[in-house]
């Protein structure tokens, strides 16, 4: 079984996807980590995330161990990932990797921006997790503060707005719900309520 979990940054999709993978005994892949790992590698090389040659070289040299890098959760890595993810050549390299994970037994939960529309359009279950941007900004701000990074709430909100615009407006695999995705709005839900709503929907589908 493949469960696609899409949605914008800080919507709660990552936490939800990990819970669902554990609940159903499936593999889990945070596809954003692929682009974050490439972004971190590009920046460490001294190049800009918008440098296509550097991004392609980093993507081709990506190793599974790169996903354990603590720098992947830094806010700058998320910004770099959003820029790199707009490059169609990089996306083509990442696409094959993601599909291999999805097709490996016993199946997988993948979270990202285009899982249900591009990576796994035939997934048995598709969720699109969203929330009001102000709520997402508060969640991300709290997460960063807990990690010892203390940007202003306004800075985090502006960053999310830029990423939303870039992700939804890119020519290749833009952020949007699949036509057959279940829309899960977590604005007024904590993770437990969101998890229960998702499980109820998935169990009804399968």
C-alpha positions as CSV (number, residue, x, y, z in Angstrom):
1,X,0.0,0.0,0.0
2,X,1.2,3.5,-0.8
3,X,-0.1,6.5,1.1
4,X,0.6,9.9,-0.4
5,X,0.6,12.8,2.1
6,X,1.0,16.2,0.5
7,X,0.7,19.8,1.8
8,X,2.5,23.0,2.5
9,X,5.3,23.6,5.0
10,X,4.3,23.4,8.7
11,X,0.9,21.9,8.0
12,X,1.6,18.9,10.2
13,X,2.0,16.5,7.3
14,X,5.4,15.1,8.4
15,X,4.4,14.2,11.9
16,X,1.1,12.7,10.6
17,X,2.9,10.7,7.9
18,X,5.4,9.2,10.4
19,X,2.5,8.2,12.7
20,X,0.6,6.6,9.8
21,X,3.7,4.7,8.7
22,X,4.1,3.3,12.2
23,X,0.4,2.5,12.5
24,X,0.2,0.6,9.3
25,X,3.7,-1.0,9.4
26,X,4.9,0.8,6.2
27,X,8.2,2.4,5.2
28,X,8.4,6.2,5.6
29,X,10.0,8.8,3.4
30,X,10.1,12.5,4.0
31,X,10.7,13.5,0.4
32,X,11.5,17.1,1.4
33,X,14.6,15.6,3.1
34,X,15.9,14.7,-0.4
35,X,15.9,18.3,-1.5
36,X,17.1,19.5,1.9
37,X,20.1,17.2,1.6
38,X,20.9,18.5,-1.9
39,X,20.5,22.1,-0.6
40,X,22.8,21.5,2.3
41,X,25.4,19.9,0.0
42,X,25.2,22.8,-2.5
43,X,25.6,25.4,0.2
44,X,28.6,23.5,1.7
45,X,30.2,23.5,-1.7
46,X,30.0,27.3,-1.7
47,X,27.5,27.5,-4.5
48,X,24.0,29.1,-4.6
49,X,20.9,26.8,-4.5
50,X,19.9,28.4,-7.8
51,X,23.1,27.1,-9.4
52,X,21.8,24.2,-11.6
53,X,25.1,22.5,-12.2
54,X,25.9,22.5,-8.5
55,X,22.4,21.2,-7.6
56,X,22.7,18.4,-10.2
57,X,26.1,17.3,-9.0
58,X,24.8,17.2,-5.4
59,X,21.7,15.3,-6.4
60,X,23.7,12.6,-8.3
61,X,26.1,12.2,-5.3
62,X,23.3,11.9,-2.7
63,X,23.7,9.0,-0.2
64,X,21.2,7.6,2.2
65,X,23.4,8.7,5.1
66,X,23.0,12.3,4.1
67,X,19.4,12.2,5.5
68,X,20.8,12.0,9.0
69,X,22.5,15.4,8.8
70,X,21.2,17.7,11.6
71,X,21.5,20.7,9.3
72,X,18.5,19.3,7.2
73,X,16.1,20.7,9.8
74,X,17.5,24.2,9.8
75,X,15.2,26.8,8.3
76,X,17.9,27.8,5.7
77,X,17.9,24.2,4.4
78,X,14.1,24.4,3.9
79,X,14.5,27.6,1.9
80,X,17.3,26.1,-0.2
81,X,15.2,23.0,-0.8
82,X,12.3,25.0,-2.1
83,X,14.6,26.7,-4.6
84,X,16.2,23.5,-5.7
85,X,12.9,21.6,-6.0
86,X,11.8,24.0,-8.7
87,X,14.6,22.7,-11.0
88,X,13.1,20.1,-13.3
89,X,16.4,18.3,-13.9
90,X,16.9,17.8,-10.2
91,X,13.4,16.6,-9.8
92,X,13.9,14.0,-12.4
93,X,16.8,12.5,-10.5
94,X,14.8,12.6,-7.2
95,X,11.7,11.0,-8.9
96,X,13.4,7.7,-9.5
97,X,14.7,7.5,-5.9
98,X,11.2,8.2,-4.5
99,X,9.4,5.7,-6.6
100,X,11.9,2.9,-5.7
101,X,11.1,3.6,-2.0
102,X,7.4,3.6,-2.6
103,X,7.5,0.3,-4.5
104,X,9.6,-1.5,-1.9
105,X,7.5,-4.0,0.2
106,X,5.4,-3.7,2.2
107,X,4.7,-0.2,0.8
108,X,5.3,3.3,2.1
109,X,4.0,6.6,3.4
110,X,5.6,9.4,1.5
111,X,5.1,13.1,2.4
112,X,5.9,16.0,0.2
113,X,4.4,18.4,-2.3
114,X,3.7,16.3,-5.4
115,X,3.4,12.7,-4.2
116,X,-0.3,12.2,-5.1
117,X,0.0,14.2,-8.4
118,X,3.4,13.2,-9.8
119,X,5.5,10.8,-7.8
120,X,2.7,8.2,-7.0
121,X,-0.4,9.2,-8.9
122,X,-1.7,5.6,-8.5
123,X,-1.4,5.6,-4.7
124,X,-4.2,3.8,-2.9
125,X,-4.6,6.7,-0.5
126,X,-4.0,10.4,-1.0
127,X,-4.1,13.0,1.7
128,X,-3.6,16.8,1.3
129,X,-2.9,18.3,4.7
130,X,-3.2,22.0,5.1
131,X,-3.8,24.8,7.7
132,X,-4.1,28.5,7.8
133,X,-0.8,30.2,7.2
134,X,-0.8,32.1,10.5
135,X,-1.3,28.8,12.4
136,X,1.5,27.2,10.4
137,X,3.8,30.1,11.1
138,X,3.2,29.8,14.9
139,X,3.9,26.1,14.7
140,X,7.1,26.5,12.8
141,X,8.2,29.4,15.1
142,X,7.7,27.2,18.1
143,X,9.6,24.4,16.5
144,X,12.6,26.7,15.7
145,X,12.6,28.2,19.2
146,X,12.6,24.8,20.7
147,X,15.7,24.0,18.6
148,X,17.4,27.1,19.9
149,X,16.8,29.2,16.8
150,X,14.8,32.3,17.6
151,X,13.6,34.2,14.6
152,X,10.8,36.6,14.8
153,X,7.3,35.3,14.1
154,X,7.0,37.8,11.2
155,X,10.2,36.4,9.6
156,X,8.8,32.9,9.8
157,X,5.5,34.0,8.3
158,X,7.2,35.9,5.5
159,X,9.4,32.8,4.8
160,X,6.3,30.5,4.6
161,X,4.5,32.9,2.2
162,X,7.5,32.9,-0.1
163,X,7.8,29.1,-0.1
164,X,4.0,28.7,-0.6
165,X,4.2,31.0,-3.7
166,X,7.3,29.3,-5.1
167,X,5.9,25.8,-4.5
168,X,2.5,26.5,-5.9
169,X,3.8,28.6,-8.8
170,X,6.6,26.4,-10.1
171,X,6.1,25.1,-13.7
172,X,7.1,21.5,-12.8
173,X,5.0,19.5,-10.2
174,X,3.5,22.5,-8.4
175,X,2.0,22.1,-4.9
176,X,-1.7,21.3,-5.3
177,X,-4.0,18.6,-4.1
178,X,-4.7,15.6,-6.4
179,X,-8.2,15.5,-7.7
180,X,-8.9,12.4,-5.6
181,X,-7.1,13.5,-2.4
182,X,-8.8,13.8,0.9
183,X,-8.4,17.4,2.2
184,X,-7.4,17.4,5.9
185,X,-7.4,20.9,7.4
186,X,-5.4,20.8,10.7
187,X,-6.0,24.5,11.6
188,X,-8.1,23.6,14.6
189,X,-6.7,20.0,15.1
190,X,-3.9,18.8,17.3
191,X,-1.8,15.9,16.0
192,X,-3.9,13.2,17.8
193,X,-7.2,14.5,16.3
194,X,-5.6,14.8,12.8
195,X,-4.2,11.3,13.1
196,X,-7.6,9.8,14.1
197,X,-9.3,11.6,11.2
198,X,-6.7,10.3,8.8
199,X,-7.0,6.7,10.1
200,X,-10.7,6.8,9.8
201,X,-10.5,7.9,6.2
202,X,-7.8,5.4,5.3
203,X,-9.6,2.5,6.9
204,X,-12.7,3.4,5.0
205,X,-10.7,3.4,1.7
206,X,-9.0,0.1,2.2
